Amino acid sequence: MLLPLLGMSILQRLACDPDNCEEIAEDATYITTKTIGLISYVINKENSGGSQKKLVLLLRSSLNFVMWFTISGGKIGARFRQELLENPFFLNCLERILNRRDCQPELWEPVMDTIALLALDEAARLEIGSTQSIISNLIDAFLKPDDRLQRIAAGRALGIITIMSTDNCWAILLADPELNLINNLISMLEDEYSADILHNLCANSRDKLMDIDLRSSVLRESALPKVSISITVVRN
């Protein structure tokens, strides 16, 4: 684990320089393929045992490196996001990390932040929304957070995933029919992401909410003024 960890540490430091980022971006396909392969290898290694501390450190370092380029502006960020989206194993890696109930909390945040950034792309948003376990884990992290940073990351991701997507909103509403998601969101309207998520669900699934729960529909109508006020306050 020592050499991959050292190599990833060097890459992260090099990426702090914009000139280095441009040079790294020239080999974006190679870099993303190798990094995703490393992430997948570490996940498999974790499942089969090994030095957990070093594995978690290497996995976190790899995820942060990926996120660093995902959030980059301009052509560099766009190039890396495209490379990640075109790799058939990347979303699967993120899904496997979120599915680990014993996963280290510090791994969840970069995973959810990366999902949120990728979801800015419409095609990626649909693909993410069709992965039910990702949706379920995001909802769980948002409603039953272990810490505030996880809640923020999960809320941000859900807010973006629900933008102008009836299919994703419907997938979220049906993720756990017993959860009373609408009622939970209404009770959490002081949270900026709750207001955004509820607004998107109402806007994109208005005709389907009635099929879920009449009471939720009534609460939704009474909550709409609060939603509008919450969104206005947060954005101003």
Buried (B, 14 or more C-beta within 10 A) or exposed (E): BEEBBEBBBEBBEEBEEEEEBEEBBEEBBEBBBBBBBBBBBBBEBBEEEEEEEBBBBBBBBBBBBBBBBBBBEEEBBEBBBBBBBEBEEBBBBBBBBBEBEEBBEBBBBBBBBBBBBBBEBEEBBBBBBEBEEBBBBBBBBBBEBEEEBBBBBBBBBBBBBBBEBBEBBBBBBBBBEEBBBBBBBBEBBEBBBBBBBBBBBBBBBEEBBEEBBEEBBEBBEEBBEBBEEBBEEEEE
